[in-house]
Amino acid sequence: MESDTERTLLLVDDEENILRSLRRLFRREGYKIYTANGGAEGLKVLSENPIGVIVSDQRMPEMTGSEFLHQVKELYPDTVRIILSGYTDLESVTESINIGAVYKFLTKPWDDELLCEHVREAFRIFELNAENQRLTNELQLANQELENRVEKKTRQLRLNIQALTVSQDILEELPLMVLGISEGEVIVANRRAREILTESPLLIGMPLEEVSPLEFLNLYQQSVELGGEITESEFTISDVDYICSCHKNSSAGAHEGYIITLREKP
């Protein structure tokens, strides 16, 4: 995978002629090149610039390449780190490789094309890791947004349930009879409705024509024919005069609903 971003390479060696040779070699690769003459200077360069790949000498005064790259691993773990050295301190280099501080150990003198290919591969690894991290961050962000939406929907659903419970409690205690009708069947019946329509105590889910006086059914059918307009009628149940009305429910839903109310005539 080739990257559209600039490839930045840090070369660390205490010998100036080696740095010049490496800089000449890698300049034709199109990299942005930084150099340092030792580990301390290399750490300073890293603190000031975004570096993708590091090629470091092993045998340097004050700080070996292994020691330098150990620190780099802790501070800048996304970098890909290569040791290039003629010094055969295999024990320390092998340890660095084993703990992941060093990606490759290459020896001097080097083959130009082989060294360039190793560095190209190091950049491909760096860019692949960066892309994986970007995708991981995007996935985490998407998951967080999804969790937030689910939490918001859950909270709203909880509030809706609470509101519905309160509404049902209020409806149940109303002094007038309320029936909710959908497709000709009773879907809501409050306590007052159950008291008045004592002949059919199990109202929910039953056809209106089976549980109510003929006057209720006539009002309902008239309202349906008039497109939901309010229809009213007066009649007597058990020697009590009532005013009955029916109209279409204005709230949205899967089915058209109608509300029948019955209140005592003043």
GROMACS elastic network, one bead per residue, 0.5 to 0.9 nm:
[ bonds ]
;  ai    aj funct       b0    kb
    1   124     6  0.63002   500
    1   127     6  0.77145   500
    1   128     6  0.73181   500
    2     5     6  0.89880   500
    2   123     6  0.88777   500
    2   124     6  0.70252   500
    2   127     6  0.80233   500
    3     6     6  0.75972   500
    3     7     6  0.80175   500
    3   123     6  0.88807   500
    3   124     6  0.80896   500
    3   127     6  0.67473   500
    4     7     6  0.88591   500
    6    30     6  0.86543   500
    6    31     6  0.70845   500
    6    32     6  0.70545   500
    7    30     6  0.78463   500
    7    31     6  0.52162   500
    7    32     6  0.61126   500
    7    33     6  0.85997   500
    7    51     6  0.79499   500
    7    52     6  0.65818   500
    7    53     6  0.82328   500
    7   123     6  0.73233   500
    8    31     6  0.57003   500
    8    33     6  0.59486   500
    8    34     6  0.75756   500
    8    49     6  0.87977   500
    8    50     6  0.71864   500
    8    51     6  0.51637   500
    8    52     6  0.54045   500
    8    53     6  0.67285   500
    8    54     6  0.88148   500
    8   123     6  0.89214   500
    9    26     6  0.87224   500
    9    31     6  0.64198   500
    9    32     6  0.61211   500
    9    34     6  0.61240   500
    9    35     6  0.83918   500
    9    51     6  0.61008   500
    9    52     6  0.61435   500
    9    53     6  0.50668   500
    9    54     6  0.58696   500
    9    55     6  0.76672   500
    9   119     6  0.89566   500
   10    32     6  0.86063   500
   10    33     6  0.59598   500
   10    35     6  0.55836   500
   10    36     6  0.75460   500
   10    42     6  0.77465   500
   10    45     6  0.82129   500
   10    46     6  0.83323   500
   10    51     6  0.66724   500
   10    52     6  0.79868   500
   10    53     6  0.63581   500
   10    55     6  0.62699   500
   10    56     6  0.80502   500
   11    19     6  0.68656   500
   11    22     6  0.76171   500
   11    23     6  0.78473   500
   11    33     6  0.74037   500
   11    34     6  0.62092   500
   11    36     6  0.63071   500
   11    37     6  0.84845   500
   11    42     6  0.82476   500
   11    53     6  0.87576   500
   11    54     6  0.60517   500
   11    55     6  0.50172   500
   11    56     6  0.59059   500
   11    57     6  0.83985   500
   12    19     6  0.73943   500
   12    34     6  0.85991   500
   12    35     6  0.57877   500
   12    37     6  0.56508   500
   12    38     6  0.59093   500
   12    39     6  0.71679   500
   12    41     6  0.85160   500
   12    42     6  0.64575   500
   12    54     6  0.76178   500
   12    55     6  0.62725   500
   12    57     6  0.61221   500
   12    65     6  0.84106   500
   13    16     6  0.72434   500
   13    18     6  0.69644   500
   13    19     6  0.62845   500
   13    35     6  0.80036   500
   13    36     6  0.65269   500
   13    38     6  0.58928   500
   13    39     6  0.84836   500
   13    55     6  0.86209   500
   13    56     6  0.60998   500
   13    57     6  0.51025   500
   13    58     6  0.82107   500
   13    59     6  0.85224   500
   13    60     6  0.71053   500
   13    65     6  0.87723   500
   14    18     6  0.81824   500
   14    19     6  0.80942   500
   14    36     6  0.77065   500
   14    38     6  0.55735   500
   14    57     6  0.77359   500
   14    59     6  0.85004   500
   14    60     6  0.60088   500
   14    61     6  0.77272   500
   15    18     6  0.54346   500
   15    19     6  0.65624   500
   15    20     6  0.89278   500
   15    37     6  0.70352   500
   15    60     6  0.88579   500
   16    19     6  0.50832   500
   16    20     6  0.62354   500
   16    21     6  0.87101   500
   16    37     6  0.73957   500
   17    20     6  0.50401   500
   17    21     6  0.62283   500
   17    22     6  0.86380   500
   18    21     6  0.51309   500
   18    22     6  0.61550   500
   18    23     6  0.84652   500
   19    22     6  0.51494   500
   19    23     6  0.59324   500
   19    24     6  0.84996   500
   19    35     6  0.71156   500
   19    36     6  0.83844   500
   19    37     6  0.82484   500
   20    23     6  0.50960   500
   20    24     6  0.61396   500
   20    25     6  0.86053   500
   21    24     6  0.51846   500
   21    25     6  0.62094   500
   21    26     6  0.87690   500
   22    26     6  0.61468   500
   22    27     6  0.83651   500
   23    26     6  0.53546   500
   23    27     6  0.58348   500
   23    33     6  0.70631   500
   23    34     6  0.86339   500
   23    35     6  0.82330   500
   24    27     6  0.53430   500
   24    28     6  0.72827   500
   25    28     6  0.63827   500
   25    29     6  0.77260   500
   25   112     6  0.72260   500
   25   116     6  0.80489   500
   26    29     6  0.51331   500
   26    30     6  0.71596   500
   26    31     6  0.66763   500
   26    32     6  0.89590   500
   26    33     6  0.78537   500
   26   116     6  0.72480   500
   27    30     6  0.55862   500
   27    31     6  0.61205   500
   27    32     6  0.77330   500
   27    33     6  0.73967   500
   28    31     6  0.77607   500
   29   116     6  0.80539   500
   29   120     6  0.88007   500
   30    33     6  0.88878   500
   34    42     6  0.89606   500
   34    45     6  0.75735   500
   34    49     6  0.89534   500
   34    51     6  0.86901   500
   35    41     6  0.86964   500
   35    42     6  0.74720   500
   35    45     6  0.80729   500
   36    39     6  0.74875   500
   36    40     6  0.83812   500
   36    41     6  0.54326   500
   36    42     6  0.51043   500
   36    43     6  0.87819   500
   36    44     6  0.88421   500
   36    45     6  0.74629   500
   37    40     6  0.84326   500
   37    41     6  0.65090   500
   37    42     6  0.73742   500
   37    60     6  0.86293   500
   38    41     6  0.54990   500
   38    42     6  0.60332   500
   38    43     6  0.87524   500
   38    56     6  0.86592   500
   38    57     6  0.85980   500
   38    60     6  0.65936   500
   38    61     6  0.75071   500
   38    62     6  0.81350   500
   38    63     6  0.72763   500
   38    64     6  0.84659   500
   38    65     6  0.84350   500
   38    68     6  0.85103   500
   39    43     6  0.61718   500
   39    44     6  0.86527   500
   39    56     6  0.85982   500
   39    60     6  0.80210   500
   39    61     6  0.88375   500
   39    62     6  0.80334   500
   39    63     6  0.58802   500
   39    64     6  0.73783   500
   39    65     6  0.70925   500
   39    67     6  0.81862   500
   39    68     6  0.52205   500
   39    69     6  0.82872   500
   40    43     6  0.52297   500
   40    44     6  0.64478   500
   40    45     6  0.88545   500
   40    62     6  0.86772   500
   40    63     6  0.77648   500
   40    68     6  0.78815   500
   41    45     6  0.62926   500
   41    46     6  0.86676   500
   42    45     6  0.51047   500
   42    46     6  0.62417   500
   42    47     6  0.86870   500
   42    68     6  0.81839   500
   43    46     6  0.50127   500
   43    47     6  0.61919   500
   43    48     6  0.88108   500
   43    68     6  0.80122   500
   43    71     6  0.84372   500
   43    72     6  0.73493   500
   44    47     6  0.51141   500
   44    48     6  0.65267   500
   44    49     6  0.87836   500
   45    48     6  0.52964   500
   45    49     6  0.60274   500
   45    50     6  0.87870   500
   45    51     6  0.86529   500
   46    49     6  0.52910   500
   46    50     6  0.66005   500
   46    51     6  0.64486   500
   46    72     6  0.84630   500
   46    76     6  0.81668   500
   47    50     6  0.79487   500
   51    54     6  0.74563   500
   51    76     6  0.88667   500
   51    79     6  0.67168   500
   52    78     6  0.75845   500
   52    79     6  0.50673   500
   52    80     6  0.64223   500
   52    81     6  0.87920   500
   52   122     6  0.85285   500
   52   123     6  0.67518   500
   52   126     6  0.63418   500
   52   127     6  0.82342   500
   53    79     6  0.56025   500
   53    81     6  0.59277   500
   53    82     6  0.77234   500
   53   119     6  0.74861   500
   53   122     6  0.66152   500
   53   123     6  0.64077   500
   53   126     6  0.74742   500
   54    69     6  0.87399   500
   54    79     6  0.71667   500
   54    80     6  0.63068   500
   54    82     6  0.59559   500
   54    83     6  0.82511   500
   54   119     6  0.88773   500
   55    80     6  0.88115   500
   55    81     6  0.62884   500
   55    83     6  0.57456   500
   55    84     6  0.64863   500
   55   119     6  0.83541   500
   56    65     6  0.58777   500
   56    66     6  0.87136   500
   56    68     6  0.85188   500
   56    69     6  0.81360   500
   56    81     6  0.77785   500
   56    82     6  0.62180   500
   56    84     6  0.57867   500
   56    85     6  0.78894   500
   57    60     6  0.68541   500
   57    64     6  0.77875   500
   57    65     6  0.55153   500
   57    66     6  0.87912   500
   57    82     6  0.86526   500
   57    83     6  0.56884   500
   57    84     6  0.50002   500
   57    85     6  0.51212   500
   57    86     6  0.84095   500
   57    87     6  0.87845   500
   58    63     6  0.87918   500
   58    64     6  0.53326   500
   58    66     6  0.63357   500
   58    67     6  0.87959   500
   58    68     6  0.89087   500
   58    83     6  0.61730   500
   58    84     6  0.66122   500
   58    85     6  0.53248   500
   58    86     6  0.79488   500
   58    87     6  0.67028   500
   58    88     6  0.88853   500
   58    89     6  0.84280   500
   58    93     6  0.82338   500
   59    63     6  0.80923   500
   59    64     6  0.53644   500
   59    65     6  0.63930   500
   59    66     6  0.88425   500
   59    85     6  0.70307   500
   59    86     6  0.81830   500
   59    87     6  0.62319   500
   59    89     6  0.87521   500
   60    63     6  0.59826   500
   60    64     6  0.51370   500
   60    65     6  0.68151   500
   61    64     6  0.67975   500
   63    66     6  0.81238   500
   63    67     6  0.60465   500
   63    68     6  0.62633   500
   64    67     6  0.51632   500
   64    68     6  0.61171   500
   64    69     6  0.85775   500
   65    69     6  0.60347   500
   65    70     6  0.84482   500
   65    83     6  0.67416   500
   65    84     6  0.87671   500
   65    85     6  0.88357   500
   65    93     6  0.85962   500
   66    69     6  0.51845   500
   66    70     6  0.60426   500
   66    71     6  0.87572   500
   66    83     6  0.77441   500
   66    92     6  0.68150   500
   66    93     6  0.61864   500
   66    95     6  0.87497   500
   66    96     6  0.61962   500
   66   101     6  0.77224   500
   66   102     6  0.77029   500
   67    70     6  0.50748   500
   67    71     6  0.65583   500
   67    72     6  0.87457   500
   67    92     6  0.89059   500
   67    96     6  0.84974   500
   68    71     6  0.53921   500
   68    72     6  0.63155   500
   68    73     6  0.87895   500
   69    73     6  0.59774   500
   69    74     6  0.86021   500
   69    81     6  0.69425   500
   69    82     6  0.86181   500
   69    83     6  0.86275   500
   69    96     6  0.80857   500
   69   101     6  0.58677   500
   69   102     6  0.68758   500
   70    73     6  0.52131   500
   70    74     6  0.66236   500
   70    75     6  0.88950   500
   70    96     6  0.71419   500
   70    99     6  0.89659   500
   70   100     6  0.87386   500
   70   101     6  0.53871   500
   70   102     6  0.81037   500
   71    74     6  0.52223   500
   71    75     6  0.62118   500
   71    76     6  0.82329   500
   71   101     6  0.84511   500
   72    75     6  0.50772   500
   72    76     6  0.53004   500
   72    77     6  0.68099   500
   72    79     6  0.79909   500
   72    81     6  0.85348   500
   72   101     6  0.78175   500
   73    76     6  0.54069   500
   73    78     6  0.77796   500
   73    79     6  0.75155   500
   73    80     6  0.88954   500
   73    81     6  0.83490   500
   73   100     6  0.78889   500
   73   101     6  0.54978   500
   73   102     6  0.84512   500
   74    77     6  0.58556   500
   74   101     6  0.85920   500
   76    79     6  0.59878   500
   77    80     6  0.80315   500
   77   101     6  0.84878   500
   78   126     6  0.70070   500
   78   129     6  0.76516   500
   78   130     6  0.78349   500
   79   126     6  0.66268   500
   80   101     6  0.86772   500
   80   102     6  0.75905   500
   80   103     6  0.63396   500
   80   122     6  0.60388   500
   80   123     6  0.74686   500
   80   125     6  0.75711   500
   80   126     6  0.61714   500
   81   101     6  0.69454   500
   81   102     6  0.50948   500
   81   103     6  0.53185   500
   81   104     6  0.71541   500
   81   122     6  0.80252   500
   82   101     6  0.89400   500
   82   102     6  0.57172   500
   82   103     6  0.55558   500
   82   105     6  0.59929   500
   82   106     6  0.74543   500
   82   118     6  0.89515   500
   82   119     6  0.83173   500
   82   122     6  0.84538   500
   83    93     6  0.82045   500
   83   102     6  0.69107   500
   83   103     6  0.80914   500
   83   104     6  0.63496   500
   83   106     6  0.60526   500
   83   107     6  0.80824   500
   84    87     6  0.89246   500
   84   104     6  0.84843   500
   84   105     6  0.60983   500
   84   107     6  0.53830   500
   84   108     6  0.64972   500
   84   109     6  0.89875   500
   84   110     6  0.83774   500
   85    88     6  0.76263   500
   85   105     6  0.78219   500
   85   106     6  0.65166   500
   85   108     6  0.52867   500
   85   109     6  0.81753   500
   86   106     6  0.84292   500
   86   107     6  0.52557   500
   86   109     6  0.71359   500
   87    90     6  0.83628   500
   87   107     6  0.79535   500
   87   108     6  0.83501   500
   88    91     6  0.85886   500
   88    93     6  0.85273   500
   88   107     6  0.84948   500
   89    92     6  0.60480   500
   89    93     6  0.64529   500
   89    94     6  0.86298   500
   90    93     6  0.50506   500
   90    94     6  0.56513   500
   90    95     6  0.83219   500
   91    94     6  0.52032   500
   91    95     6  0.61918   500
   91    96     6  0.86863   500
   92    95     6  0.51210   500
   92    96     6  0.62628   500
   92    97     6  0.87309   500
   93    96     6  0.50502   500
   93    97     6  0.62632   500
   93    98     6  0.86339   500
   93   102     6  0.78328   500
   93   105     6  0.74086   500
   94    97     6  0.50457   500
   94    98     6  0.60884   500
   94    99     6  0.87400   500
   94   102     6  0.86796   500
   94   105     6  0.85747   500
   95    98     6  0.50278   500
   95    99     6  0.63426   500
   95   100     6  0.86254   500
   95   101     6  0.85949   500
   95   102     6  0.89532   500
   96    99     6  0.54244   500
   96   100     6  0.62482   500
   96   101     6  0.50642   500
   96   102     6  0.55587   500
   96   103     6  0.87875   500
   97   100     6  0.51153   500
   97   101     6  0.57721   500
   97   103     6  0.63259   500
   97   104     6  0.72150   500
   97   105     6  0.80389   500
   98   101     6  0.76370   500
   98   102     6  0.79750   500
   99   102     6  0.78766   500
  100   103     6  0.66996   500
  102   105     6  0.72529   500
  103   122     6  0.80851   500
  104   118     6  0.83995   500
  106   110     6  0.76142   500
  106   115     6  0.80355   500
  107   110     6  0.62350   500
  108   111     6  0.85244   500
  110   113     6  0.88268   500
  110   114     6  0.77160   500
  110   115     6  0.66226   500
  111   114     6  0.53135   500
  111   115     6  0.59333   500
  111   116     6  0.84636   500
  112   115     6  0.52239   500
  112   116     6  0.60843   500
  112   117     6  0.85997   500
  113   116     6  0.50632   500
  113   117     6  0.61254   500
  113   118     6  0.86575   500
  114   117     6  0.50997   500
  114   118     6  0.62606   500
  114   119     6  0.87381   500
  115   118     6  0.51168   500
  115   119     6  0.63119   500
  115   120     6  0.86356   500
  116   119     6  0.51380   500
  116   120     6  0.61083   500
  116   121     6  0.86002   500
  117   121     6  0.61348   500
  117   122     6  0.85146   500
  118   121     6  0.51336   500
  118   122     6  0.61780   500
  118   123     6  0.87746   500
  119   123     6  0.62650   500
  119   124     6  0.86191   500
  120   123     6  0.51674   500
  120   124     6  0.62977   500
  120   125     6  0.87541   500
  121   125     6  0.62536   500
  121   126     6  0.85954   500
  122   125     6  0.51275   500
  122   126     6  0.61770   500
  122   127     6  0.86632   500
  123   127     6  0.60429   500
  123   128     6  0.83816   500
  124   127     6  0.51749   500
  124   128     6  0.59871   500
  124   129     6  0.85113   500
  125   128     6  0.50604   500
  125   129     6  0.60818   500
  125   130     6  0.85010   500
  126   129     6  0.52457   500
  126   130     6  0.61888   500
  126   131     6  0.86892   500
  127   131     6  0.60569   500
  127   132     6  0.84842   500
  128   131     6  0.50724   500
  128   132     6  0.61088   500
  128   133     6  0.85430   500
  129   132     6  0.50262   500
  129   133     6  0.61112   500
  129   134     6  0.85586   500
  130   133     6  0.50619   500
  130   134     6  0.61412   500
  130   135     6  0.86588   500
  131   135     6  0.61673   500
  131   136     6  0.84612   500
  132   135     6  0.51399   500
  132   136     6  0.60234   500
  132   137     6  0.85550   500
  133   137     6  0.60747   500
  133   138     6  0.85406   500
  134   137     6  0.51152   500
  134   138     6  0.61918   500
  134   139     6  0.85710   500
  135   139     6  0.60324   500
  135   140     6  0.85018   500
  136   139     6  0.50321   500
  136   140     6  0.60875   500
  136   141     6  0.85123   500
  137   140     6  0.50576   500
  137   141     6  0.60747   500
  137   142     6  0.85122   500
  138   141     6  0.50080   500
  138   142     6  0.60281   500
  138   143     6  0.84785   500
  139   143     6  0.60021   500
  139   144     6  0.84501   500
  140   143     6  0.50352   500
  140   144     6  0.60647   500
  140   145     6  0.85589   500
  141   144     6  0.50350   500
  141   145     6  0.61321   500
  141   146     6  0.85167   500
  142   145     6  0.50639   500
  142   146     6  0.60777   500
  142   147     6  0.85351   500
  143   147     6  0.60420   500
  143   148     6  0.84918   500
  144   147     6  0.50011   500
  144   148     6  0.60789   500
  144   149     6  0.85775   500
  145   149     6  0.61696   500
  145   150     6  0.85793   500
  146   149     6  0.50593   500
  146   150     6  0.60872   500
  146   151     6  0.84368   500
  147   150     6  0.50465   500
  147   151     6  0.59633   500
  147   152     6  0.84553   500
  148   151     6  0.50245   500
  148   152     6  0.60472   500
  148   153     6  0.85300   500
  149   153     6  0.60394   500
  149   154     6  0.83954   500
  150   153     6  0.50412   500
  150   154     6  0.59149   500
  150   155     6  0.84199   500
  151   154     6  0.50089   500
  151   155     6  0.60298   500
  151   156     6  0.84955   500
  152   155     6  0.50787   500
  152   156     6  0.60948   500
  152   157     6  0.84867   500
  153   157     6  0.59593   500
  153   158     6  0.84648   500
  154   158     6  0.60767   500
  154   159     6  0.85647   500
  155   158     6  0.50585   500
  155   159     6  0.62256   500
  155   160     6  0.85825   500
  156   159     6  0.50248   500
  156   160     6  0.60656   500
  156   161     6  0.85510   500
  157   161     6  0.60940   500
  157   162     6  0.85145   500
  158   161     6  0.50876   500
  158   162     6  0.61653   500
  158   163     6  0.85454   500
  159   163     6  0.60224   500
  159   164     6  0.84415   500
  160   164     6  0.59738   500
  160   165     6  0.84836   500
  161   165     6  0.60851   500
  161   166     6  0.85969   500
  162   165     6  0.50715   500
  162   166     6  0.62407   500
  162   167     6  0.85289   500
  163   166     6  0.51283   500
  163   167     6  0.60166   500
  163   168     6  0.85075   500
  164   168     6  0.60182   500
  164   169     6  0.85208   500
  165   168     6  0.50816   500
  165   169     6  0.62027   500
  165   170     6  0.86712   500
  166   169     6  0.50251   500
  166   170     6  0.61956   500
  166   171     6  0.85278   500
  167   170     6  0.50865   500
  167   171     6  0.60085   500
  167   172     6  0.84300   500
  168   172     6  0.59378   500
  168   173     6  0.86741   500
  168   190     6  0.83220   500
  169   172     6  0.50953   500
  169   173     6  0.64572   500
  169   174     6  0.88995   500
  170   173     6  0.53380   500
  170   174     6  0.63601   500
  171   174     6  0.53419   500
  171   175     6  0.89672   500
  171   178     6  0.77440   500
  171   189     6  0.88071   500
  171   190     6  0.61759   500
  171   191     6  0.82848   500
  172   175     6  0.86468   500
  172   178     6  0.88002   500
  172   189     6  0.81806   500
  172   191     6  0.52958   500
  172   192     6  0.74586   500
  173   176     6  0.86578   500
  173   190     6  0.76401   500
  173   191     6  0.69500   500
  173   192     6  0.78154   500
  174   177     6  0.74098   500
  174   178     6  0.82942   500
  174   190     6  0.78523   500
  174   191     6  0.80962   500
  174   192     6  0.73420   500
  175   191     6  0.88569   500
  175   192     6  0.65865   500
  175   263     6  0.79179   500
  176   190     6  0.87960   500
  176   192     6  0.62072   500
  176   193     6  0.77955   500
  176   261     6  0.68595   500
  176   262     6  0.58188   500
  176   263     6  0.50174   500
  176   264     6  0.76177   500
  177   189     6  0.78571   500
  177   190     6  0.66031   500
  177   191     6  0.75839   500
  177   194     6  0.82325   500
  177   195     6  0.87243   500
  177   196     6  0.77980   500
  177   260     6  0.79530   500
  177   261     6  0.53925   500
  177   263     6  0.65514   500
  178   188     6  0.75774   500
  178   189     6  0.59538   500
  178   190     6  0.58299   500
  178   191     6  0.85687   500
  178   192     6  0.74059   500
  178   193     6  0.60715   500
  178   259     6  0.69951   500
  178   260     6  0.58054   500
  178   262     6  0.66976   500
  179   186     6  0.67799   500
  179   187     6  0.75477   500
  179   188     6  0.53718   500
  179   190     6  0.69752   500
  179   193     6  0.69395   500
  179   258     6  0.82715   500
  179   259     6  0.57612   500
  179   260     6  0.50470   500
  179   261     6  0.64142   500
  179   262     6  0.87814   500
  180   185     6  0.83176   500
  180   186     6  0.58035   500
  180   187     6  0.53829   500
  180   189     6  0.64868   500
  180   249     6  0.87010   500
  180   257     6  0.69235   500
  180   258     6  0.58773   500
  180   260     6  0.64625   500
  180   261     6  0.88768   500
  181   184     6  0.59317   500
  181   185     6  0.53878   500
  181   187     6  0.56793   500
  181   188     6  0.70583   500
  181   207     6  0.88777   500
  181   208     6  0.75423   500
  181   220     6  0.86587   500
  181   256     6  0.85886   500
  181   257     6  0.55645   500
  181   259     6  0.61512   500
  181   260     6  0.76195   500
  182   185     6  0.53361   500
  182   186     6  0.65425   500
  182   187     6  0.65660   500
  182   255     6  0.65337   500
  182   256     6  0.61163   500
  182   258     6  0.63851   500
  182   259     6  0.89733   500
  183   186     6  0.85485   500
  183   207     6  0.87976   500
  183   255     6  0.73077   500
  183   256     6  0.71270   500
  183   257     6  0.73187   500
  183   258     6  0.88206   500
  184   206     6  0.85970   500
  184   207     6  0.58240   500
  184   208     6  0.58783   500
  184   209     6  0.80345   500
  184   217     6  0.89473   500
  184   220     6  0.85432   500
  184   257     6  0.89821   500
  184   258     6  0.89688   500
  185   203     6  0.89368   500
  185   204     6  0.77573   500
  185   205     6  0.57062   500
  185   206     6  0.54224   500
  185   208     6  0.53778   500
  185   209     6  0.84943   500
  186   189     6  0.72196   500
  186   203     6  0.63172   500
  186   204     6  0.52196   500
  186   205     6  0.52710   500
  186   206     6  0.56141   500
  186   207     6  0.61859   500
  186   208     6  0.59011   500
  186   211     6  0.86678   500
  187   203     6  0.79329   500
  187   204     6  0.51602   500
  187   205     6  0.57201   500
  187   206     6  0.80809   500
  188   203     6  0.81082   500
  188   204     6  0.63670   500
  188   205     6  0.86597   500
  188   259     6  0.89420   500
  189   192     6  0.80718   500
  189   193     6  0.58256   500
  189   194     6  0.68070   500
  189   203     6  0.68292   500
  189   204     6  0.69153   500
  190   193     6  0.53373   500
  190   194     6  0.65092   500
  190   195     6  0.88695   500
  191   194     6  0.51235   500
  191   195     6  0.62654   500
  191   196     6  0.87936   500
  192   195     6  0.50220   500
  192   196     6  0.62754   500
  192   197     6  0.85725   500
  193   196     6  0.52214   500
  193   197     6  0.59424   500
  193   198     6  0.84117   500
  193   261     6  0.89031   500
  193   262     6  0.83491   500
  194   197     6  0.52264   500
  194   198     6  0.59955   500
  194   199     6  0.89399   500
  194   200     6  0.79414   500
  194   201     6  0.59907   500
  194   202     6  0.82767   500
  194   203     6  0.76706   500
  195   198     6  0.55659   500
  195   201     6  0.82561   500
  196   199     6  0.85284   500
  196   237     6  0.82316   500
  196   238     6  0.89902   500
  197   200     6  0.60264   500
  197   201     6  0.68813   500
  197   203     6  0.87619   500
  197   211     6  0.70762   500
  197   212     6  0.67400   500
  197   213     6  0.85838   500
  198   201     6  0.55626   500
  199   211     6  0.75066   500
  199   212     6  0.89114   500
  200   203     6  0.63628   500
  200   210     6  0.80068   500
  200   211     6  0.54638   500
  200   212     6  0.81631   500
  201   211     6  0.83679   500
  202   205     6  0.83614   500
  202   206     6  0.76803   500
  202   211     6  0.85849   500
  203   206     6  0.55863   500
  203   207     6  0.83348   500
  203   208     6  0.84565   500
  203   211     6  0.66610   500
  204   207     6  0.86908   500
  205   208     6  0.89415   500
  206   209     6  0.84694   500
  206   210     6  0.70016   500
  206   211     6  0.71642   500
  207   210     6  0.55070   500
  207   211     6  0.68976   500
  207   212     6  0.89400   500
  208   211     6  0.54598   500
  208   212     6  0.59432   500
  208   213     6  0.88261   500
  208   216     6  0.80667   500
  208   217     6  0.66362   500
  209   212     6  0.58971   500
  209   213     6  0.75018   500
  209   214     6  0.71033   500
  209   216     6  0.82410   500
  209   217     6  0.60130   500
  210   213     6  0.83881   500
  212   215     6  0.79834   500
  212   216     6  0.61949   500
  212   217     6  0.71218   500
  213   216     6  0.56041   500
  213   217     6  0.69399   500
  214   217     6  0.51619   500
  214   218     6  0.61893   500
  214   219     6  0.87086   500
  215   218     6  0.50814   500
  215   219     6  0.62146   500
  215   220     6  0.86117   500
  215   233     6  0.78097   500
  215   234     6  0.89448   500
  215   235     6  0.80044   500
  215   244     6  0.85487   500
  216   219     6  0.52551   500
  216   220     6  0.61889   500
  216   221     6  0.86726   500
  216   233     6  0.88643   500
  216   244     6  0.75288   500
  216   245     6  0.84294   500
  216   246     6  0.82029   500
  216   260     6  0.75789   500
  217   220     6  0.50984   500
  217   221     6  0.61681   500
  217   222     6  0.85828   500
  218   221     6  0.51873   500
  218   222     6  0.61041   500
  218   223     6  0.86123   500
  219   222     6  0.50886   500
  219   223     6  0.61620   500
  219   224     6  0.86349   500
  219   230     6  0.88988   500
  219   231     6  0.60258   500
  219   232     6  0.68288   500
  219   233     6  0.74223   500
  219   244     6  0.81942   500
  219   245     6  0.71630   500
  219   246     6  0.61511   500
  219   247     6  0.88466   500
  219   260     6  0.84786   500
  220   223     6  0.51989   500
  220   224     6  0.62609   500
  220   225     6  0.86991   500
  220   228     6  0.89397   500
  220   231     6  0.78977   500
  220   245     6  0.86176   500
  220   246     6  0.59340   500
  220   247     6  0.76563   500
  220   258     6  0.76080   500
  220   259     6  0.85932   500
  220   260     6  0.75598   500
  221   224     6  0.50694   500
  221   225     6  0.61834   500
  221   226     6  0.86318   500
  222   225     6  0.50917   500
  222   226     6  0.61817   500
  222   227     6  0.87356   500
  222   228     6  0.84919   500
  222   229     6  0.86117   500
  222   230     6  0.89281   500
  222   231     6  0.69053   500
  222   246     6  0.87173   500
  223   226     6  0.50270   500
  223   227     6  0.62793   500
  223   229     6  0.54807   500
  223   230     6  0.62391   500
  223   231     6  0.58303   500
  223   246     6  0.64887   500
  223   247     6  0.59936   500
  223   248     6  0.73343   500
  223   258     6  0.84770   500
  224   227     6  0.52131   500
  224   228     6  0.53052   500
  224   229     6  0.77711   500
  224   247     6  0.81989   500
  224   248     6  0.77786   500
  224   258     6  0.84640   500
  225   228     6  0.73914   500
  225   229     6  0.87099   500
  226   229     6  0.56486   500
  226   230     6  0.84510   500
  226   231     6  0.87989   500
  227   247     6  0.89367   500
  227   248     6  0.78066   500
  228   231     6  0.86293   500
  228   246     6  0.82563   500
  228   247     6  0.52571   500
  228   249     6  0.79171   500
  228   258     6  0.76214   500
  229   246     6  0.79883   500
  229   247     6  0.54879   500
  229   248     6  0.66422   500
  230   245     6  0.66629   500
  230   246     6  0.55268   500
  230   248     6  0.74923   500
  231   244     6  0.83174   500
  231   245     6  0.55047   500
  231   246     6  0.53494   500
  231   247     6  0.65761   500
  232   243     6  0.70164   500
  232   244     6  0.55426   500
  232   246     6  0.65661   500
  233   242     6  0.84263   500
  233   243     6  0.58920   500
  233   244     6  0.53270   500
  233   245     6  0.65039   500
  234   241     6  0.71550   500
  234   242     6  0.56843   500
  234   244     6  0.61006   500
  234   245     6  0.88149   500
  234   265     6  0.81921   500
  235   240     6  0.83509   500
  235   241     6  0.58095   500
  235   242     6  0.56238   500
  235   243     6  0.67600   500
  235   244     6  0.78092   500
  236   239     6  0.58269   500
  236   240     6  0.52432   500
  236   242     6  0.59008   500
  236   243     6  0.87506   500
  237   240     6  0.52897   500
  237   241     6  0.66059   500
  237   242     6  0.74092   500
  238   241     6  0.84633   500
  240   264     6  0.72617   500
  240   265     6  0.82560   500
  241   263     6  0.86445   500
  241   264     6  0.59997   500
  241   265     6  0.55682   500
  241   266     6  0.86130   500
  242   262     6  0.63361   500
  242   263     6  0.54441   500
  242   266     6  0.86215   500
  243   261     6  0.82233   500
  243   262     6  0.57696   500
  243   263     6  0.54614   500
  243   264     6  0.62006   500
  243   265     6  0.57388   500
  244   260     6  0.70863   500
  244   261     6  0.56938   500
  244   263     6  0.65747   500
  244   264     6  0.87684   500
  245   259     6  0.81367   500
  245   260     6  0.57035   500
  245   261     6  0.54671   500
  245   262     6  0.66612   500
  245   263     6  0.88291   500
  246   258     6  0.68021   500
  246   259     6  0.55696   500
  246   261     6  0.65597   500
  247   250     6  0.89703   500
  247   257     6  0.87317   500
  247   258     6  0.55701   500
  247   259     6  0.56548   500
  247   260     6  0.69302   500
  248   256     6  0.74487   500
  248   257     6  0.59502   500
  248   259     6  0.62888   500
  249   252     6  0.82488   500
  249   256     6  0.72820   500
  249   257     6  0.52160   500
  249   258     6  0.50493   500
  249   259     6  0.61840   500
  250   256     6  0.88655   500
  250   257     6  0.81621   500
  250   258     6  0.87542   500
  251   256     6  0.89370   500
  251   257     6  0.84013   500
  252   255     6  0.82085   500
  252   256     6  0.80879   500
  253   256     6  0.69667   500
  253   257     6  0.81526   500
  263   266     6  0.88752   500
